[in-house]
Amino acid sequence: MFGWLRGRQRRKQGAALELLPRSLSRLIEGLTRPGRQPSAPRGGNPDAVVDCAVYHQGARRGGRLDYVEAARQARRHRGAFVWLGLHEPDRATLRSIAGAFGLHELTVEQAAVGGHRPVAEMTGDVTRLVLRTARYVEHEELTATSEVVDTGDVTVLIGPRFVITVRHGAAGALWQVRQELEQRTGVLAEGPWAIGYAVCSRMVDVYLDVAGNVERDLERLEEDAFTADRRPEIAHIYQLKREMVEFKRAVLPLQEPLNRLLELEPLPEGLRPYFVDVRGRLARAVDRVAGFDDLLNSILQARLAQVTVDQNNDMRKIAAWAGISAVWTAIAGIYGMNFVHMPEKNWQYGYPGVIAVMLVISVLLYRAFRRNGWL
């Protein structure tokens, strides 16, 4: 009986749908059919996308685009390319981007995680450049847990018609690089490699800025190390030394990738002088950072020597006071043996005389220790 009622309801519903336009009837049927869900709308750019634009003849064309549409537009115009900026994307987002730009799966896996060493290598016609980012962390005073330099990394994937920058970490934001480069139409007209130059130049400038701030920290630390009332703890020096090790890992290994970039054939001849300039500024940053290690070692050795001297001074003070007290202990011990026949035992002024002798000896010893720098 219930089956007959359900069948009758379906026939009535079908008859009603036949009276509606075909497109509307299909929509109602799809919504009311059991087990079917309405299709989800297509999304725009993922949250990891910071910016995406097409550049042609040294100028930005339009506003922010979906990377699929941007790749399609870049293929339509000769000399156009896409700059896609990403911040900590997940693997699903990178796989989707790889499908749009034809990236190798190994390139996707490498760009999905951070912590890479600076490197420059080619996979097919795509150049992968990895740079370490850096940021100076402001602090009122150096402590055993102070963070002085915050580092991350940025991967630059340079293809014939696209540039993809993948940034990991809080340091090294590239929005300012994009704004400044959009004002330099002559450099931007060189194509995707202009983005690689701008990113390298920005990272090296940041290295020099961080090195300047760290140098001021070292000067204050050196000044405090030789100030009696403000001497730093050894743990503070070691903390700064650990931070410098992290900074050195960002700066020093970049020399080899930059030299390799200058040997690559895809690099436009018009950009080679710019990369040579970046290499020169990187050499200055390397020299400054390498000098920090020597200065920190000198400060640490000086502080350890000061600690040793302070310990020796404390031991001399302890020994001096122990020598002074030994006079009282020795005389009191002799007269505490209670012999029957002892000098001055029955003397009227024996007690004050012994006290006076001990005081005179103590004063003489105190003056002698003071004169020799023990007290």
C-alpha positions as CSV (number, residue, x, y, z in Angstrom):
1,M,0.0,0.0,0.0
2,F,2.8,2.4,0.9
3,G,4.7,1.5,-2.3
4,W,1.5,2.4,-4.3
5,L,1.3,5.8,-2.6
6,R,5.0,6.6,-3.3
7,G,4.6,5.7,-6.9
8,R,1.5,7.9,-7.2
9,Q,3.4,10.8,-5.6
10,R,6.3,10.3,-8.2
11,R,3.8,10.3,-11.1
12,K,2.2,13.6,-9.8
13,Q,5.7,15.2,-9.3
14,G,6.7,14.1,-12.8
15,A,3.5,15.6,-14.3
16,A,4.1,18.9,-12.5
17,L,7.7,19.1,-13.7
18,E,6.6,18.6,-17.3
19,L,4.7,21.9,-17.1
20,L,7.9,23.9,-16.2
21,P,10.7,24.9,-18.5
22,R,13.3,22.1,-19.0
23,S,16.2,23.9,-17.3
24,L,14.2,24.8,-14.2
25,S,12.7,21.2,-14.0
26,R,16.2,19.7,-14.1
27,L,17.3,22.0,-11.2
28,I,14.4,21.0,-9.1
29,E,14.9,17.4,-9.9
30,G,18.5,17.5,-9.0
31,L,17.8,19.2,-5.6
32,T,15.1,16.7,-4.7
33,R,16.7,13.5,-5.8
34,P,18.0,11.5,-2.8
35,G,21.7,10.9,-2.5
36,R,22.6,13.9,-4.7
37,Q,24.3,17.0,-3.4
38,P,24.5,20.3,-5.3
39,S,27.9,20.9,-6.9
40,A,30.2,23.2,-5.0
41,P,31.0,26.5,-6.7
42,R,34.5,26.8,-8.1
43,G,36.8,28.7,-5.7
44,G,39.1,31.6,-6.6
45,N,42.7,31.8,-5.5
46,P,43.7,29.8,-2.4
47,D,44.5,31.6,0.8
48,A,48.2,30.9,0.3
49,V,48.2,33.2,-2.8
50,V,49.6,36.6,-1.8
51,D,49.3,38.1,-5.2
52,C,49.1,37.0,-8.9
53,A,49.5,39.2,-11.9
54,V,50.5,39.2,-15.6
55,Y,53.3,41.4,-16.7
56,H,53.9,42.4,-20.3
57,Q,56.5,44.8,-21.7
58,G,57.6,46.0,-18.2
59,A,54.1,46.8,-16.9
60,R,51.4,45.0,-14.9
61,R,48.3,44.1,-16.9
62,G,45.2,44.3,-14.8
63,G,44.7,43.5,-11.2
64,R,45.0,40.3,-9.2
65,L,44.0,37.2,-11.2
66,D,43.4,33.6,-10.6
67,Y,46.6,31.8,-11.4
68,V,44.9,29.5,-14.0
69,E,43.5,32.6,-15.8
70,A,46.8,34.4,-15.4
71,A,48.7,31.5,-17.0
72,R,46.1,31.4,-19.9
73,Q,46.6,35.2,-20.5
74,A,50.4,34.9,-20.5
75,R,50.3,32.3,-23.2
76,R,48.2,34.6,-25.5
77,H,50.8,37.4,-25.5
78,R,54.4,37.0,-26.6
79,G,56.8,38.2,-23.9
80,A,54.2,38.2,-21.2
81,F,54.7,36.2,-17.9
82,V,53.0,35.6,-14.6
83,W,54.3,36.4,-11.1
84,L,52.6,34.2,-8.6
85,G,53.5,34.9,-4.9
86,L,52.7,32.2,-2.3
87,H,53.2,32.1,1.4
88,E,53.4,28.6,3.1
89,P,51.1,26.8,0.6
90,D,50.0,23.2,1.3
91,R,50.8,20.4,-1.1
92,A,47.3,20.3,-2.6
93,T,47.6,24.0,-3.6
94,L,51.0,23.4,-5.1
95,R,49.8,20.4,-7.1
96,S,47.0,22.5,-8.5
97,I,49.5,25.2,-9.4
98,A,51.9,22.6,-10.9
99,G,49.1,21.5,-13.2
100,A,48.5,25.0,-14.4
101,F,52.2,25.8,-15.0
102,G,53.6,22.3,-15.9
103,L,56.0,22.0,-12.9
104,H,57.8,18.7,-12.1
105,E,56.5,16.8,-9.1
106,L,59.9,16.9,-7.4
107,T,59.9,20.7,-7.6
108,V,56.5,20.7,-5.9
109,E,57.7,18.5,-3.1
110,Q,60.8,20.6,-2.5
111,A,58.8,23.9,-2.5
112,A,56.1,22.5,-0.1
113,V,58.5,22.5,2.9
114,G,60.9,25.1,4.3
115,G,64.3,24.9,5.8
116,H,66.3,24.4,2.6
117,R,69.9,25.4,2.0
118,P,70.5,28.2,-0.6
119,V,70.8,26.5,-4.0
120,A,70.4,27.2,-7.7
121,E,69.5,24.3,-10.0
122,M,67.6,23.6,-13.2
123,T,64.9,21.0,-13.9
124,G,64.0,21.1,-17.5
125,D,63.4,24.7,-18.5
126,V,62.6,25.7,-14.9
127,T,65.3,27.2,-12.6
128,R,64.9,26.7,-8.9
129,L,66.5,29.3,-6.7
130,V,66.4,29.0,-2.9
131,L,67.4,31.9,-0.6
132,R,67.3,32.2,3.2
133,T,65.3,35.1,4.5
134,A,66.3,37.0,7.6
135,R,64.8,39.6,10.0
136,Y,66.2,41.4,13.0
137,V,64.1,41.0,16.1
138,E,64.1,44.2,18.3
139,H,64.8,43.6,22.0
140,E,65.5,45.9,24.9
141,E,68.4,43.8,26.3
142,L,70.1,40.6,25.5
143,T,69.1,37.6,27.7
144,A,69.7,33.9,27.7
145,T,66.6,33.4,25.5
146,S,66.6,36.5,23.3
147,E,65.8,35.9,19.7
148,V,68.0,38.3,17.7
149,V,67.6,37.0,14.1
150,D,64.5,35.3,12.7
151,T,65.1,33.3,9.5
152,G,63.0,31.5,6.9
153,D,63.4,30.8,3.2
154,V,62.0,31.7,-0.2
155,T,62.0,29.5,-3.3
156,V,61.9,31.2,-6.7
157,L,60.8,29.1,-9.6
158,I,61.7,30.8,-12.9
159,G,60.2,29.5,-16.1
160,P,59.9,30.9,-19.6
161,R,56.5,32.5,-18.9
162,F,56.2,32.5,-15.2
163,V,57.8,33.2,-11.8
164,I,56.5,31.5,-8.7
165,T,57.8,32.6,-5.3
166,V,57.1,30.3,-2.3
167,R,57.9,31.8,1.0
168,H,58.2,30.0,4.4
169,G,58.4,31.8,7.7
170,A,57.5,35.3,8.8
171,A,60.7,37.0,7.4
172,G,61.2,38.0,3.9
173,A,57.9,39.5,2.7
174,L,58.0,40.3,-1.0
175,W,55.1,42.8,-1.4
176,Q,57.6,45.7,-1.2
177,V,59.8,44.0,-3.9
178,R,56.8,43.8,-6.2
179,Q,55.9,47.4,-5.7
180,E,59.4,48.7,-6.3
181,L,60.0,46.5,-9.3
182,E,56.7,47.6,-10.9
183,Q,58.2,51.2,-10.9
184,R,61.3,50.0,-12.8
185,T,59.8,49.1,-16.1
186,G,63.2,48.8,-17.9
187,V,64.3,46.0,-15.5
188,L,60.9,44.4,-15.5
189,A,60.8,44.3,-19.3
190,E,63.7,41.8,-19.1
191,G,61.2,39.1,-18.3
192,P,60.9,36.5,-15.5
193,W,64.5,36.7,-14.5
194,A,64.0,40.3,-13.4
195,I,61.9,38.9,-10.5
196,G,64.9,36.6,-9.6
197,Y,67.2,39.6,-9.5
198,A,64.8,41.7,-7.4
199,V,64.4,38.9,-4.9
200,C,68.1,38.3,-4.6
201,S,68.8,42.0,-4.3
202,R,66.2,42.4,-1.6
203,M,67.5,39.5,0.5
204,V,71.1,40.8,0.3
205,D,70.0,44.3,1.4
206,V,68.2,42.7,4.3
207,Y,71.4,40.8,5.2
208,L,73.3,44.1,5.3
209,D,70.6,45.7,7.5
210,V,70.5,42.8,9.9
211,A,74.3,42.8,10.1
212,G,74.3,46.5,11.0
213,N,71.8,45.9,13.8
214,V,73.8,42.9,15.1
215,E,77.0,44.9,15.0
216,R,75.4,47.5,17.3
217,D,74.4,44.7,19.7
218,L,78.0,43.4,19.7
219,E,79.3,46.9,20.4
220,R,77.0,47.2,23.4
221,L,78.0,43.7,24.5
222,E,81.7,44.5,24.2
223,E,81.2,47.7,26.2
224,D,79.3,45.9,29.0
225,A,82.0,43.2,29.1
226,F,84.5,45.7,30.3
227,T,82.2,47.7,32.6
228,A,82.5,46.5,36.2
229,D,78.8,47.1,37.2
230,R,77.2,45.7,33.9
231,R,79.1,42.7,32.9
232,P,77.0,40.3,30.8
233,E,76.4,36.7,31.7
234,I,78.2,34.0,29.7
235,A,74.8,32.5,28.7
236,H,73.9,35.8,27.0
237,I,77.0,35.7,24.9
238,Y,76.4,32.1,23.9
239,Q,72.8,33.0,23.0
240,L,74.0,35.7,20.6
241,K,76.6,33.2,19.2
242,R,73.8,30.7,18.5
243,E,71.9,33.4,16.7
244,M,74.9,34.3,14.6
245,V,75.3,30.7,13.6
246,E,71.8,30.8,12.2
247,F,72.5,34.0,10.4
248,K,75.7,32.7,8.9
249,R,73.8,29.7,7.5
250,A,71.6,32.2,5.7
251,V,74.3,34.4,4.3
252,L,77.4,32.4,3.6
253,P,76.0,29.5,1.5
254,L,74.4,32.0,-1.0
255,Q,77.7,32.7,-2.7
256,E,77.9,29.5,-4.7
257,P,74.3,29.7,-6.1
258,L,74.8,33.3,-7.2
259,N,78.0,32.3,-9.0
260,R,76.1,29.5,-10.6
261,L,73.3,31.8,-11.8
262,L,75.8,33.9,-13.7
263,E,76.8,30.8,-15.6
264,L,73.3,29.8,-16.7
265,E,72.3,30.3,-20.3
266,P,68.7,31.4,-19.6
267,L,69.9,34.5,-17.7
268,P,69.4,37.5,-20.0
269,E,72.5,39.5,-20.8
270,G,70.9,42.7,-19.7
271,L,70.5,41.4,-16.2
272,R,74.0,40.0,-15.7
273,P,75.5,43.4,-14.5
274,Y,72.7,43.5,-11.9
275,F,73.5,40.0,-10.6
276,V,77.2,41.0,-10.5
277,D,76.3,43.9,-8.3
278,V,74.2,41.7,-6.0
279,R,77.2,39.3,-5.7
280,G,79.5,42.2,-4.7
281,R,77.1,43.4,-2.0
282,L,76.8,39.8,-0.8
283,A,80.6,39.6,-0.5
284,R,80.4,42.6,1.9
285,A,77.7,41.0,4.0
286,V,79.8,37.8,4.2
287,D,82.8,39.7,5.4
288,R,80.8,41.4,8.1
289,V,79.1,38.3,9.3
290,A,82.4,36.3,9.3
291,G,83.9,39.1,11.5
292,F,81.1,38.8,14.0
293,D,82.3,35.3,14.9
294,D,85.8,36.5,15.7
295,L,84.5,39.4,17.8
296,L,82.1,37.2,19.7
297,N,85.0,34.7,20.4
298,S,87.1,37.6,21.7
299,I,84.3,38.9,23.9
300,L,83.7,35.4,25.2
301,Q,87.4,34.8,26.0
302,A,87.7,38.1,27.7
303,R,84.6,37.4,29.8
304,L,86.0,33.9,30.8
305,A,89.3,35.5,31.7
306,Q,87.4,38.0,33.9
307,V,85.5,35.2,35.6
308,T,88.8,33.4,36.3
309,V,90.3,36.6,37.7
310,D,87.2,37.2,39.8
311,Q,87.5,33.7,41.2
312,N,91.2,34.2,42.0
313,N,90.4,37.5,43.8
314,D,87.7,35.7,45.8
315,M,90.1,33.0,46.8
316,R,92.7,35.5,47.8
317,K,90.2,37.3,50.0
318,I,89.1,34.1,51.6
319,A,92.7,33.1,52.2
320,A,93.5,36.5,53.7
321,W,90.6,36.5,56.1
322,A,91.4,32.9,57.0
323,G,95.0,33.9,57.8
324,I,93.8,36.7,60.1
325,S,91.4,34.5,61.9
326,A,94.1,31.8,62.3
327,V,96.0,34.1,64.6
328,W,93.0,34.3,67.0
329,T,92.4,30.6,66.7
330,A,96.0,29.6,67.4
331,I,96.4,31.9,70.5
332,A,93.0,30.9,71.9
333,G,93.8,27.3,71.3
334,I,97.1,27.6,73.2
335,Y,95.5,29.3,76.2
336,G,92.6,26.9,76.1
337,M,94.7,23.9,77.0
338,N,94.4,24.7,80.7
339,F,98.0,23.9,81.7
340,V,98.9,24.7,85.4
341,H,102.1,26.5,84.5
342,M,101.5,29.0,81.6
343,P,103.0,32.4,81.0
344,E,100.9,35.3,82.1
345,K,98.2,33.0,83.5
346,N,98.3,34.6,86.9
347,W,99.2,38.1,85.6
348,Q,96.6,40.8,86.4
349,Y,96.7,42.1,82.8
350,G,97.1,38.8,81.1
351,Y,93.7,38.7,79.4
352,P,93.6,42.2,78.0
353,G,97.3,41.8,77.1
354,V,96.5,38.6,75.0
355,I,93.6,40.4,73.3
356,A,95.8,43.4,72.5
357,V,98.4,41.1,71.0
358,M,95.9,39.4,68.8
359,L,94.4,42.7,67.6
360,V,97.9,44.1,66.8
361,I,98.8,41.1,64.8
362,S,95.5,41.1,63.0
363,V,95.8,44.8,62.1
364,L,99.4,44.2,60.8
365,L,98.2,41.3,58.7
366,Y,95.2,43.3,57.3
367,R,97.5,46.1,56.2
368,A,99.9,43.7,54.6
369,F,97.1,42.0,52.7
370,R,95.7,45.3,51.6
371,R,99.0,46.5,50.4
372,N,99.5,43.4,48.2
373,G,95.9,43.6,46.8
374,W,94.5,40.6,48.6
375,L,91.8,42.6,50.4
